[in-house]
Amino acid sequence: MTVAAIDRAISMIELLASVPESMELSEIAATVGLPTSAAHRTLATLMSRGWVIQDPASQTYALSLRMGLLAFRNLDTRYIPDLANEVLHKLAAKTQEYCRLAMADNGGLTWIARAQGARQGLRYDPDMGAEIVLHATANGKAWLSTLTEAEALKMAFVEGLGTLKGMGPNYITDVDSFRQHLNSARLNGYATAVDEGEAGATALAVPFFCSEAPDAAVAGTISVAGPTLRMRPARYAEISRELQVAAREMTAIWPLRIRQRDFTARDPQASLAP
């Protein structure tokens, strides 16, 4: 059962949060579908609690900083790694496989979080301290697929493309095969590594970004991995869909990591008193 007064208040908060400028009373009322008098009463209540402010000159309304302060306080208690772990654990529960998050850093990828979704049978449980060889892992290829071919090849050669490194039986050693893998990743929207990084293991991975801006840089990658016997091609479509959902969630979360750090540095004791 919906409480009408609360529903109206939330609708107004969401409306004011979605626009860059303050709004007139009549505009707010029309947008949320309320009589002007009812909208005025709700706004007056929100103002009394410090959620909304009114410009004395124009009489227009806007959100106060209270919502931002509350959001940052929540982030300070939970921390972004906790939010990332929530995304990973949800992905692991849906795929019932091993999921990992890697962050792009200094020309490479570094594992920063994991979640085990397998509950029975064979379990893939690799070392989190292992090197991420970019051209031999799904995570690496997912990242490299977002770069130009020249950039991707340069990084792959630095990592040892063309040399034997004691990886899995399908480890890529030639440029043409590497190009094909990158093209497949771009076409399909996800990268794969089947018995490449190590024998008996298959992984799918997608990149996520620093923000939702069209030109945003890659922040890292998310992968689902498991025994090759269980990670068959018939599952790729389903797993890739779940990966894309997780990547979108991480892209939405990632900018908060910087905002949280900057906000805490500026005012770690910011008050929430109305």
PyRosetta script that sets phi, psi and omega in degrees:
from pyrosetta import init, pose_from_sequence

init()
pose = pose_from_sequence("MTVAAIDRAISMIELLASVPESMELSEIAATVGLPTSAAHRTLATLMSRGWVIQDPASQTYALSLRMGLLAFRNLDTRYIPDLANEVLHKLAAKTQEYCRLAMADNGGLTWIARAQGARQGLRYDPDMGAEIVLHATANGKAWLSTLTEAEALKMAFVEGLGTLKGMGPNYITDVDSFRQHLNSARLNGYATAVDEGEAGATALAVPFFCSEAPDAAVAGTISVAGPTLRMRPARYAEISRELQVAAREMTAIWPLRIRQRDFTARDPQASLAP")
pose.set_psi(1, 129.7)
pose.set_omega(1, -178.8)
pose.set_phi(2, -89.8)
pose.set_psi(2, 132.6)
pose.set_omega(2, 173.8)
pose.set_phi(3, -87.2)
pose.set_psi(3, 115.0)
pose.set_omega(3, -170.3)
pose.set_phi(4, -58.0)
pose.set_psi(4, -43.9)
pose.set_omega(4, -177.0)
pose.set_phi(5, -64.1)
pose.set_psi(5, -41.2)
pose.set_omega(5, 179.1)
pose.set_phi(6, -67.9)
pose.set_psi(6, -40.6)
pose.set_omega(6, 179.4)
pose.set_phi(7, -60.7)
pose.set_psi(7, -42.2)
pose.set_omega(7, 178.7)
pose.set_phi(8, -63.7)
pose.set_psi(8, -44.0)
pose.set_omega(8, -178.6)
pose.set_phi(9, -62.8)
pose.set_psi(9, -43.9)
pose.set_omega(9, 180.0)
pose.set_phi(10, -64.8)
pose.set_psi(10, -40.2)
pose.set_omega(10, 178.7)
pose.set_phi(11, -59.9)
pose.set_psi(11, -40.5)
pose.set_omega(11, 179.6)
pose.set_phi(12, -69.5)
pose.set_psi(12, -40.9)
pose.set_omega(12, 177.9)
pose.set_phi(13, -61.6)
pose.set_psi(13, -45.3)
pose.set_omega(13, 179.6)
pose.set_phi(14, -64.3)
pose.set_psi(14, -38.0)
pose.set_omega(14, 178.4)
pose.set_phi(15, -64.0)
pose.set_psi(15, -50.7)
pose.set_omega(15, -178.3)
pose.set_phi(16, -65.1)
pose.set_psi(16, -28.3)
pose.set_omega(16, 178.0)
pose.set_phi(17, -74.0)
pose.set_psi(17, -18.8)
pose.set_omega(17, -174.0)
pose.set_phi(18, -94.7)
pose.set_psi(18, -4.9)
pose.set_omega(18, -177.1)
pose.set_phi(19, -118.6)
pose.set_psi(19, 146.9)
pose.set_omega(19, -177.6)
pose.set_phi(20, -79.8)
pose.set_psi(20, -22.8)
pose.set_omega(20, -176.6)
pose.set_phi(21, -113.0)
pose.set_psi(21, 162.1)
pose.set_omega(21, 174.9)
pose.set_phi(22, -69.2)
pose.set_psi(22, 160.8)
pose.set_omega(22, -173.8)
pose.set_phi(23, -125.2)
pose.set_psi(23, 150.1)
pose.set_omega(23, 175.6)
pose.set_phi(24, -78.1)
pose.set_psi(24, 156.0)
pose.set_omega(24, -179.6)
pose.set_phi(25, -57.0)
pose.set_psi(25, -45.7)
pose.set_omega(25, -177.8)
pose.set_phi(26, -63.1)
pose.set_psi(26, -36.3)
pose.set_omega(26, 179.5)
pose.set_phi(27, -68.1)
pose.set_psi(27, -42.1)
pose.set_omega(27, 178.2)
pose.set_phi(28, -63.1)
pose.set_psi(28, -47.2)
pose.set_omega(28, -178.7)
pose.set_phi(29, -59.6)
pose.set_psi(29, -44.2)
pose.set_omega(29, -178.9)
pose.set_phi(30, -66.3)
pose.set_psi(30, -39.0)
pose.set_omega(30, -177.0)
pose.set_phi(31, -68.2)
pose.set_psi(31, -40.6)
pose.set_omega(31, -178.7)
pose.set_phi(32, -90.6)
pose.set_psi(32, -2.8)
pose.set_omega(32, 175.7)
pose.set_phi(33, 75.1)
pose.set_psi(33, 43.8)
pose.set_omega(33, -179.3)
pose.set_phi(34, -125.8)
pose.set_psi(34, 153.0)
pose.set_omega(34, 169.2)
pose.set_phi(35, -61.8)
pose.set_psi(35, 151.3)
pose.set_omega(35, -178.5)
pose.set_phi(36, -57.9)
pose.set_psi(36, -39.3)
pose.set_omega(36, -178.4)
pose.set_phi(37, -63.7)
pose.set_psi(37, -42.5)
pose.set_omega(37, 179.4)
pose.set_phi(38, -67.4)
pose.set_psi(38, -39.9)
pose.set_omega(38, 178.2)
pose.set_phi(39, -63.9)
pose.set_psi(39, -39.3)
pose.set_omega(39, 179.6)
pose.set_phi(40, -63.6)
pose.set_psi(40, -42.3)
pose.set_omega(40, 179.8)
pose.set_phi(41, -63.5)
pose.set_psi(41, -42.4)
pose.set_omega(41, 179.7)
pose.set_phi(42, -65.0)
pose.set_psi(42, -43.5)
pose.set_omega(42, 179.0)
pose.set_phi(43, -63.9)
pose.set_psi(43, -37.6)
pose.set_omega(43, 178.3)
pose.set_phi(44, -62.7)
pose.set_psi(44, -39.6)
pose.set_omega(44, 177.8)
pose.set_phi(45, -65.6)
pose.set_psi(45, -43.9)
pose.set_omega(45, 178.9)
pose.set_phi(46, -63.6)
pose.set_psi(46, -36.2)
pose.set_omega(46, 176.8)
pose.set_phi(47, -66.1)
pose.set_psi(47, -39.6)
pose.set_omega(47, -178.8)
pose.set_phi(48, -65.7)
pose.set_psi(48, -25.5)
pose.set_omega(48, 179.1)
pose.set_phi(49, -95.8)
pose.set_psi(49, 1.5)
pose.set_omega(49, 175.8)
pose.set_phi(50, 84.3)
pose.set_psi(50, 12.9)
pose.set_omega(50, -178.8)
pose.set_phi(51, -88.5)
pose.set_psi(51, -27.1)
pose.set_omega(51, -177.2)
pose.set_phi(52, -128.6)
pose.set_psi(52, 144.7)
pose.set_omega(52, 174.9)
pose.set_phi(53, -121.0)
pose.set_psi(53, 155.2)
pose.set_omega(53, 179.0)
pose.set_phi(54, -122.7)
pose.set_psi(54, 131.3)
pose.set_omega(54, 178.3)
pose.set_phi(55, -73.7)
pose.set_psi(55, 123.3)
pose.set_omega(55, -176.3)
pose.set_phi(56, -62.2)
pose.set_psi(56, -31.6)
pose.set_omega(56, -176.4)
pose.set_phi(57, -80.4)
pose.set_psi(57, -51.3)
pose.set_omega(57, -175.8)
pose.set_phi(58, -90.9)
pose.set_psi(58, -14.7)
pose.set_omega(58, -177.2)
pose.set_phi(59, 64.3)
pose.set_psi(59, 17.2)
pose.set_omega(59, 177.4)
pose.set_phi(60, -86.2)
pose.set_psi(60, 163.5)
pose.set_omega(60, -174.2)
pose.set_phi(61, -115.4)
pose.set_psi(61, 148.5)
pose.set_omega(61, 176.2)
pose.set_phi(62, -151.0)
pose.set_psi(62, 160.5)
pose.set_omega(62, 174.8)
pose.set_phi(63, -68.3)
pose.set_psi(63, 145.2)
pose.set_omega(63, 171.3)
pose.set_phi(64, -82.6)
pose.set_psi(64, -177.4)
pose.set_omega(64, 177.2)
pose.set_phi(65, -80.4)
pose.set_psi(65, -1.4)
pose.set_omega(65, -175.0)
pose.set_phi(66, -59.8)
pose.set_psi(66, -40.7)
pose.set_omega(66, -179.5)
pose.set_phi(67, -63.7)
pose.set_psi(67, -43.9)
pose.set_omega(67, 178.6)
pose.set_phi(68, -62.2)
pose.set_psi(68, -42.1)
pose.set_omega(68, 179.1)
pose.set_phi(69, -63.0)
pose.set_psi(69, -41.5)
pose.set_omega(69, 179.6)
pose.set_phi(70, -65.4)
pose.set_psi(70, -41.4)
pose.set_omega(70, 179.2)
pose.set_phi(71, -62.9)
pose.set_psi(71, -43.6)
pose.set_omega(71, -179.8)
pose.set_phi(72, -67.8)
pose.set_psi(72, -35.4)
pose.set_omega(72, 177.1)
pose.set_phi(73, -64.3)
pose.set_psi(73, -39.1)
pose.set_omega(73, 177.4)
pose.set_phi(74, -63.8)
pose.set_psi(74, -41.7)
pose.set_omega(74, 178.4)
pose.set_phi(75, -65.5)
pose.set_psi(75, -36.5)
pose.set_omega(75, 178.7)
pose.set_phi(76, -64.4)
pose.set_psi(76, -31.3)
pose.set_omega(76, -179.8)
pose.set_phi(77, -83.4)
pose.set_psi(77, -26.8)
pose.set_omega(77, -176.2)
pose.set_phi(78, -101.3)
pose.set_psi(78, -36.0)
pose.set_omega(78, -177.2)
pose.set_phi(79, 69.8)
pose.set_psi(79, 147.0)
pose.set_omega(79, -178.8)
pose.set_phi(80, -60.9)
pose.set_psi(80, -40.1)
pose.set_omega(80, 176.5)
pose.set_phi(81, -54.9)
pose.set_psi(81, -34.9)
pose.set_omega(81, 177.6)
pose.set_phi(82, -64.7)
pose.set_psi(82, -41.2)
pose.set_omega(82, 179.0)
pose.set_phi(83, -65.7)
pose.set_psi(83, -40.7)
pose.set_omega(83, 177.6)
pose.set_phi(84, -62.9)
pose.set_psi(84, -39.8)
pose.set_omega(84, 178.3)
pose.set_phi(85, -64.3)
pose.set_psi(85, -34.4)
pose.set_omega(85, 176.7)
pose.set_phi(86, -62.0)
pose.set_psi(86, -43.8)
pose.set_omega(86, 178.3)
pose.set_phi(87, -61.5)
pose.set_psi(87, -45.8)
pose.set_omega(87, -178.8)
pose.set_phi(88, -64.4)
pose.set_psi(88, -44.3)
pose.set_omega(88, -178.6)
pose.set_phi(89, -66.0)
pose.set_psi(89, -34.3)
pose.set_omega(89, 176.0)
pose.set_phi(90, -67.0)
pose.set_psi(90, -41.9)
pose.set_omega(90, 177.3)
pose.set_phi(91, -63.4)
pose.set_psi(91, -43.0)
pose.set_omega(91, 179.6)
pose.set_phi(92, -63.4)
pose.set_psi(92, -38.9)
pose.set_omega(92, -180.0)
pose.set_phi(93, -66.7)
pose.set_psi(93, -36.3)
pose.set_omega(93, -178.4)
pose.set_phi(94, -75.8)
pose.set_psi(94, -39.3)
pose.set_omega(94, -177.5)
pose.set_phi(95, -90.2)
pose.set_psi(95, -19.8)
pose.set_omega(95, -176.1)
pose.set_phi(96, 56.8)
pose.set_psi(96, 38.5)
pose.set_omega(96, 176.9)
pose.set_phi(97, -136.4)
pose.set_psi(97, -179.6)
pose.set_omega(97, -176.4)
pose.set_phi(98, -84.4)
pose.set_psi(98, 124.0)
pose.set_omega(98, -175.9)
pose.set_phi(99, -118.6)
pose.set_psi(99, 141.1)
pose.set_omega(99, -179.7)
pose.set_phi(100, -138.2)
pose.set_psi(100, 153.8)
pose.set_omega(100, 177.0)
pose.set_phi(101, -118.7)
pose.set_psi(101, 129.5)
pose.set_omega(101, 177.7)
pose.set_phi(102, -121.1)
pose.set_psi(102, 142.9)
pose.set_omega(102, -179.7)
pose.set_phi(103, -108.5)
pose.set_psi(103, 135.9)
pose.set_omega(103, 176.0)
pose.set_phi(104, -73.5)
pose.set_psi(104, 127.2)
pose.set_omega(104, -174.2)
pose.set_phi(105, -158.1)
pose.set_psi(105, 123.1)
pose.set_omega(105, 175.2)
pose.set_phi(106, 53.9)
pose.set_psi(106, 46.3)
pose.set_omega(106, 176.1)
pose.set_phi(107, 75.8)
pose.set_psi(107, 14.5)
pose.set_omega(107, 178.4)
pose.set_phi(108, -149.4)
pose.set_psi(108, -171.6)
pose.set_omega(108, 177.9)
pose.set_phi(109, -120.7)
pose.set_psi(109, 143.3)
pose.set_omega(109, 179.0)
pose.set_phi(110, -129.6)
pose.set_psi(110, 129.7)
pose.set_omega(110, 176.7)
pose.set_phi(111, -65.5)
pose.set_psi(111, 133.5)
pose.set_omega(111, 178.3)
pose.set_phi(112, -128.2)
pose.set_psi(112, -14.5)
pose.set_omega(112, -179.8)
pose.set_phi(113, -158.4)
pose.set_psi(113, 155.4)
pose.set_omega(113, 179.9)
pose.set_phi(114, -151.1)
pose.set_psi(114, 160.8)
pose.set_omega(114, 175.5)
pose.set_phi(115, -152.4)
pose.set_psi(115, 131.1)
pose.set_omega(115, -179.0)
pose.set_phi(116, -97.3)
pose.set_psi(116, 120.4)
pose.set_omega(116, -179.4)
pose.set_phi(117, -103.7)
pose.set_psi(117, -14.6)
pose.set_omega(117, -179.4)
pose.set_phi(118, -70.9)
pose.set_psi(118, 130.2)
pose.set_omega(118, -177.7)
pose.set_phi(119, -113.0)
pose.set_psi(119, -13.8)
pose.set_omega(119, 179.7)
pose.set_phi(120, -153.7)
pose.set_psi(120, 165.2)
pose.set_omega(120, -179.2)
pose.set_phi(121, 70.2)
pose.set_psi(121, -155.3)
pose.set_omega(121, -179.7)
pose.set_phi(122, -64.9)
pose.set_psi(122, 139.2)
pose.set_omega(122, 177.3)
pose.set_phi(123, -124.4)
pose.set_psi(123, 127.4)
pose.set_omega(123, 175.4)
pose.set_phi(124, -88.3)
pose.set_psi(124, 121.5)
pose.set_omega(124, -174.6)
pose.set_phi(125, -142.2)
pose.set_psi(125, 74.5)
pose.set_omega(125, -174.2)
pose.set_phi(126, -77.4)
pose.set_psi(126, 171.0)
pose.set_omega(126, 179.3)
pose.set_phi(127, -75.9)
pose.set_psi(127, 123.4)
pose.set_omega(127, 178.9)
pose.set_phi(128, -68.6)
pose.set_psi(128, -15.8)
pose.set_omega(128, 179.4)
pose.set_phi(129, -89.9)
pose.set_psi(129, -0.2)
pose.set_omega(129, -177.6)
pose.set_phi(130, -68.7)
pose.set_psi(130, 148.0)
pose.set_omega(130, 177.8)
pose.set_phi(131, -66.4)
pose.set_psi(131, 140.9)
pose.set_omega(131, 174.2)
pose.set_phi(132, -95.5)
pose.set_psi(132, 99.7)
pose.set_omega(132, 178.0)
pose.set_phi(133, -77.8)
pose.set_psi(133, 113.5)
pose.set_omega(133, -167.1)
pose.set_phi(134, -58.7)
pose.set_psi(134, -42.6)
pose.set_omega(134, -175.6)
pose.set_phi(135, -86.5)
pose.set_psi(135, -1.2)
pose.set_omega(135, -177.1)
pose.set_phi(136, -118.0)
pose.set_psi(136, 5.8)
pose.set_omega(136, -178.8)
pose.set_phi(137, -129.5)
pose.set_psi(137, 152.9)
pose.set_omega(137, 177.9)
pose.set_phi(138, -63.6)
pose.set_psi(138, -40.2)
pose.set_omega(138, 178.8)
pose.set_phi(139, -61.3)
pose.set_psi(139, -46.0)
pose.set_omega(139, 179.8)
pose.set_phi(140, -61.8)
pose.set_psi(140, -45.3)
pose.set_omega(140, -179.0)
pose.set_phi(141, -69.1)
pose.set_psi(141, -32.7)
pose.set_omega(141, 176.3)
pose.set_phi(142, -61.4)
pose.set_psi(142, -41.2)
pose.set_omega(142, 178.3)
pose.set_phi(143, -70.2)
pose.set_psi(143, -49.2)
pose.set_omega(143, -177.5)
pose.set_phi(144, -62.1)
pose.set_psi(144, -28.2)
pose.set_omega(144, -179.3)
pose.set_phi(145, -67.3)
pose.set_psi(145, -16.2)
pose.set_omega(145, 178.5)
pose.set_phi(146, -87.4)
pose.set_psi(146, -8.0)
pose.set_omega(146, -178.5)
pose.set_phi(147, -96.4)
pose.set_psi(147, 171.0)
pose.set_omega(147, 171.8)
pose.set_phi(148, -69.2)
pose.set_psi(148, 160.4)
pose.set_omega(148, -179.2)
pose.set_phi(149, -61.2)
pose.set_psi(149, -39.3)
pose.set_omega(149, -179.8)
pose.set_phi(150, -62.9)
pose.set_psi(150, -43.4)
pose.set_omega(150, 179.3)
pose.set_phi(151, -65.5)
pose.set_psi(151, -43.4)
pose.set_omega(151, -178.8)
pose.set_phi(152, -63.5)
pose.set_psi(152, -43.5)
pose.set_omega(152, 179.6)
pose.set_phi(153, -64.5)
pose.set_psi(153, -41.5)
pose.set_omega(153, 179.4)
pose.set_phi(154, -59.1)
pose.set_psi(154, -45.5)
pose.set_omega(154, -179.2)
pose.set_phi(155, -68.9)
pose.set_psi(155, -36.8)
pose.set_omega(155, 179.5)
pose.set_phi(156, -66.2)
pose.set_psi(156, -39.7)
pose.set_omega(156, 178.4)
pose.set_phi(157, -65.5)
pose.set_psi(157, -38.1)
pose.set_omega(157, 176.4)
pose.set_phi(158, -61.0)
pose.set_psi(158, -36.2)
pose.set_omega(158, -179.1)
pose.set_phi(159, -77.6)
pose.set_psi(159, -12.7)
pose.set_omega(159, 177.0)
pose.set_phi(160, 113.7)
pose.set_psi(160, 17.2)
pose.set_omega(160, 176.3)
pose.set_phi(161, -56.7)
pose.set_psi(161, 131.4)
pose.set_omega(161, -178.8)
pose.set_phi(162, 98.5)
pose.set_psi(162, -5.8)
pose.set_omega(162, 177.4)
pose.set_phi(163, -117.7)
pose.set_psi(163, 155.5)
pose.set_omega(163, 177.6)
pose.set_phi(164, -86.2)
pose.set_psi(164, 128.8)
pose.set_omega(164, -176.1)
pose.set_phi(165, -124.6)
pose.set_psi(165, 17.3)
pose.set_omega(165, 178.0)
pose.set_phi(166, 69.0)
pose.set_psi(166, 36.9)
pose.set_omega(166, 179.4)
pose.set_phi(167, -90.7)
pose.set_psi(167, -152.8)
pose.set_omega(167, 179.1)
pose.set_phi(168, -77.9)
pose.set_psi(168, 174.1)
pose.set_omega(168, -176.3)
pose.set_phi(169, -65.6)
pose.set_psi(169, -23.0)
pose.set_omega(169, -179.8)
pose.set_phi(170, -100.6)
pose.set_psi(170, 17.9)
pose.set_omega(170, -179.8)
pose.set_phi(171, -56.5)
pose.set_psi(171, 129.9)
pose.set_omega(171, -176.6)
pose.set_phi(172, -75.4)
pose.set_psi(172, 129.7)
pose.set_omega(172, 179.7)
pose.set_phi(173, -123.4)
pose.set_psi(173, -5.4)
pose.set_omega(173, -178.1)
pose.set_phi(174, -126.8)
pose.set_psi(174, 153.5)
pose.set_omega(174, -174.2)
pose.set_phi(175, -65.4)
pose.set_psi(175, -40.7)
pose.set_omega(175, -177.7)
pose.set_phi(176, -61.0)
pose.set_psi(176, -44.1)
pose.set_omega(176, 178.1)
pose.set_phi(177, -64.2)
pose.set_psi(177, -39.4)
pose.set_omega(177, 178.9)
pose.set_phi(178, -62.5)
pose.set_psi(178, -44.0)
pose.set_omega(178, 177.9)
pose.set_phi(179, -60.0)
pose.set_psi(179, -42.5)
pose.set_omega(179, 179.7)
pose.set_phi(180, -61.3)
pose.set_psi(180, -40.7)
pose.set_omega(180, 179.0)
pose.set_phi(181, -64.7)
pose.set_psi(181, -41.3)
pose.set_omega(181, 178.7)
pose.set_phi(182, -66.2)
pose.set_psi(182, -41.9)
pose.set_omega(182, 178.5)
pose.set_phi(183, -62.9)
pose.set_psi(183, -39.9)
pose.set_omega(183, 177.6)
pose.set_phi(184, -64.0)
pose.set_psi(184, -40.1)
pose.set_omega(184, 179.0)
pose.set_phi(185, -63.1)
pose.set_psi(185, -42.1)
pose.set_omega(185, 179.1)
pose.set_phi(186, -66.8)
pose.set_psi(186, -40.6)
pose.set_omega(186, -178.3)
pose.set_phi(187, -69.5)
pose.set_psi(187, -44.6)
pose.set_omega(187, -175.3)
pose.set_phi(188, -83.9)
pose.set_psi(188, -23.2)
pose.set_omega(188, -176.6)
pose.set_phi(189, 89.0)
pose.set_psi(189, 5.2)
pose.set_omega(189, 176.9)
pose.set_phi(190, -154.4)
pose.set_psi(190, 154.8)
pose.set_omega(190, 178.3)
pose.set_phi(191, -105.9)
pose.set_psi(191, 153.8)
pose.set_omega(191, 178.6)
pose.set_phi(192, -127.1)
pose.set_psi(192, 156.1)
pose.set_omega(192, 171.2)
pose.set_phi(193, -143.6)
pose.set_psi(193, 110.0)
pose.set_omega(193, -177.3)
pose.set_phi(194, -111.2)
pose.set_psi(194, 109.6)
pose.set_omega(194, -178.6)
pose.set_phi(195, 54.4)
pose.set_psi(195, 37.9)
pose.set_omega(195, -179.4)
pose.set_phi(196, -104.2)
pose.set_psi(196, -61.1)
pose.set_omega(196, 178.8)
pose.set_phi(197, -64.6)
pose.set_psi(197, -35.4)
pose.set_omega(197, 176.4)
pose.set_phi(198, -158.3)
pose.set_psi(198, 154.4)
pose.set_omega(198, -178.6)
pose.set_phi(199, -68.3)
pose.set_psi(199, 138.9)
pose.set_omega(199, 174.3)
pose.set_phi(200, 83.8)
pose.set_psi(200, 4.6)
pose.set_omega(200, -178.2)
pose.set_phi(201, -124.4)
pose.set_psi(201, 138.9)
pose.set_omega(201, 177.3)
pose.set_phi(202, -126.9)
pose.set_psi(202, 141.3)
pose.set_omega(202, 179.8)
pose.set_phi(203, -139.5)
pose.set_psi(203, 149.0)
pose.set_omega(203, 169.8)
pose.set_phi(204, -119.8)
pose.set_psi(204, 144.3)
pose.set_omega(204, -178.5)
pose.set_phi(205, -147.9)
pose.set_psi(205, 153.5)
pose.set_omega(205, 175.0)
pose.set_phi(206, -135.8)
pose.set_psi(206, 155.3)
pose.set_omega(206, 175.8)
pose.set_phi(207, -85.6)
pose.set_psi(207, 157.4)
pose.set_omega(207, 165.4)
pose.set_phi(208, -128.5)
pose.set_psi(208, 164.6)
pose.set_omega(208, -165.9)
pose.set_phi(209, -120.0)
pose.set_psi(209, 164.8)
pose.set_omega(209, -177.5)
pose.set_phi(210, -68.4)
pose.set_psi(210, -23.5)
pose.set_omega(210, 177.5)
pose.set_phi(211, -161.8)
pose.set_psi(211, 179.2)
pose.set_omega(211, 179.8)
pose.set_phi(212, -88.8)
pose.set_psi(212, 4.6)
pose.set_omega(212, 177.3)
pose.set_phi(213, -65.0)
pose.set_psi(213, 144.3)
pose.set_omega(213, -177.2)
pose.set_phi(214, -57.5)
pose.set_psi(214, -31.4)
pose.set_omega(214, -177.2)
pose.set_phi(215, -102.5)
pose.set_psi(215, 18.9)
pose.set_omega(215, -177.7)
pose.set_phi(216, -64.6)
pose.set_psi(216, 144.1)
pose.set_omega(216, 177.9)
pose.set_phi(217, -76.7)
pose.set_psi(217, 158.3)
pose.set_omega(217, 176.0)
pose.set_phi(218, -71.0)
pose.set_psi(218, 128.4)
pose.set_omega(218, 177.3)
pose.set_phi(219, -90.7)
pose.set_psi(219, -30.8)
pose.set_omega(219, -178.2)
pose.set_phi(220, 175.6)
pose.set_psi(220, -163.0)
pose.set_omega(220, -178.0)
pose.set_phi(221, -138.7)
pose.set_psi(221, 156.3)
pose.set_omega(221, 175.3)
pose.set_phi(222, -125.3)
pose.set_psi(222, 138.3)
pose.set_omega(222, -178.2)
pose.set_phi(223, -134.3)
pose.set_psi(223, 155.2)
pose.set_omega(223, 170.5)
pose.set_phi(224, -121.1)
pose.set_psi(224, 126.7)
pose.set_omega(224, -176.6)
pose.set_phi(225, -136.4)
pose.set_psi(225, 155.7)
pose.set_omega(225, 178.4)
pose.set_phi(226, -172.5)
pose.set_psi(226, -178.8)
pose.set_omega(226, 177.7)
pose.set_phi(227, -60.2)
pose.set_psi(227, 137.3)
pose.set_omega(227, -179.5)
pose.set_phi(228, -57.6)
pose.set_psi(228, -33.4)
pose.set_omega(228, 178.8)
pose.set_phi(229, -59.6)
pose.set_psi(229, -27.2)
pose.set_omega(229, -178.2)
pose.set_phi(230, -103.2)
pose.set_psi(230, -28.2)
pose.set_omega(230, -178.7)
pose.set_phi(231, -88.8)
pose.set_psi(231, 69.5)
pose.set_omega(231, -176.8)
pose.set_phi(232, -85.8)
pose.set_psi(232, 157.4)
pose.set_omega(232, -179.9)
pose.set_phi(233, -54.8)
pose.set_psi(233, -28.2)
pose.set_omega(233, 179.5)
pose.set_phi(234, -62.2)
pose.set_psi(234, -20.8)
pose.set_omega(234, -179.5)
pose.set_phi(235, -93.5)
pose.set_psi(235, -9.7)
pose.set_omega(235, -171.8)
pose.set_phi(236, -59.1)
pose.set_psi(236, -43.6)
pose.set_omega(236, -177.0)
pose.set_phi(237, -61.1)
pose.set_psi(237, -46.1)
pose.set_omega(237, -179.5)
pose.set_phi(238, -65.0)
pose.set_psi(238, -46.3)
pose.set_omega(238, -178.7)
pose.set_phi(239, -64.8)
pose.set_psi(239, -40.6)
pose.set_omega(239, -179.1)
pose.set_phi(240, -64.9)
pose.set_psi(240, -34.8)
pose.set_omega(240, 176.6)
pose.set_phi(241, -62.8)
pose.set_psi(241, -44.3)
pose.set_omega(241, 179.0)
pose.set_phi(242, -66.0)
pose.set_psi(242, -36.3)
pose.set_omega(242, 177.0)
pose.set_phi(243, -63.4)
pose.set_psi(243, -41.3)
pose.set_omega(243, 180.0)
pose.set_phi(244, -64.4)
pose.set_psi(244, -38.5)
pose.set_omega(244, 176.6)
pose.set_phi(245, -61.9)
pose.set_psi(245, -47.3)
pose.set_omega(245, 179.7)
pose.set_phi(246, -62.4)
pose.set_psi(246, -39.1)
pose.set_omega(246, 179.8)
pose.set_phi(247, -64.6)
pose.set_psi(247, -40.4)
pose.set_omega(247, 177.7)
pose.set_phi(248, -64.0)
pose.set_psi(248, -39.4)
pose.set_omega(248, 178.2)
pose.set_phi(249, -64.5)
pose.set_psi(249, -42.0)
pose.set_omega(249, 179.3)
pose.set_phi(250, -67.1)
pose.set_psi(250, -37.4)
pose.set_omega(250, 177.6)
pose.set_phi(251, -62.9)
pose.set_psi(251, -36.2)
pose.set_omega(251, 177.8)
pose.set_phi(252, -71.2)
pose.set_psi(252, -35.3)
pose.set_omega(252, -177.7)
pose.set_phi(253, -77.4)
pose.set_psi(253, -37.2)
pose.set_omega(253, -167.5)
pose.set_phi(254, -57.4)
pose.set_psi(254, -41.6)
pose.set_omega(254, 178.7)
pose.set_phi(255, -60.0)
pose.set_psi(255, -27.9)
pose.set_omega(255, 179.7)
pose.set_phi(256, -65.5)
pose.set_psi(256, -24.9)
pose.set_omega(256, 179.4)
pose.set_phi(257, -60.1)
pose.set_psi(257, -44.4)
pose.set_omega(257, -179.8)
pose.set_phi(258, -74.4)
pose.set_psi(258, -42.2)
pose.set_omega(258, -179.5)
pose.set_phi(259, -62.8)
pose.set_psi(259, -40.3)
pose.set_omega(259, 179.9)
pose.set_phi(260, -62.3)
pose.set_psi(260, -45.4)
pose.set_omega(260, -179.0)
pose.set_phi(261, -63.6)
pose.set_psi(261, -45.0)
pose.set_omega(261, -178.4)
pose.set_phi(262, -67.5)
pose.set_psi(262, -41.0)
pose.set_omega(262, -178.9)
pose.set_phi(263, -64.9)
pose.set_psi(263, -44.9)
pose.set_omega(263, -179.2)
pose.set_phi(264, -63.0)
pose.set_psi(264, -37.4)
pose.set_omega(264, 179.0)
pose.set_phi(265, -66.1)
pose.set_psi(265, -36.2)
pose.set_omega(265, -179.1)
pose.set_phi(266, -74.6)
pose.set_psi(266, -45.7)
pose.set_omega(266, -171.0)
pose.set_phi(267, -150.4)
pose.set_psi(267, 74.1)
pose.set_omega(267, -175.9)
pose.set_phi(268, -65.5)
pose.set_psi(268, -17.7)
pose.set_omega(268, -177.3)
pose.set_phi(269, -112.1)
pose.set_psi(269, 27.2)
pose.set_omega(269, -176.5)
pose.set_phi(270, -55.7)
pose.set_psi(270, 134.3)
pose.set_omega(270, -177.2)
pose.set_phi(271, -85.7)
pose.set_psi(271, 147.9)
pose.set_omega(271, 176.0)
pose.set_phi(272, -108.2)
pose.set_psi(272, 8.9)
pose.set_omega(272, -178.5)
pose.set_phi(273, -64.8)
pose.set_psi(273, 134.7)
pose.set_omega(273, -179.3)
pose.set_phi(274, -68.9)
pose.dump_pdb("model.pdb")
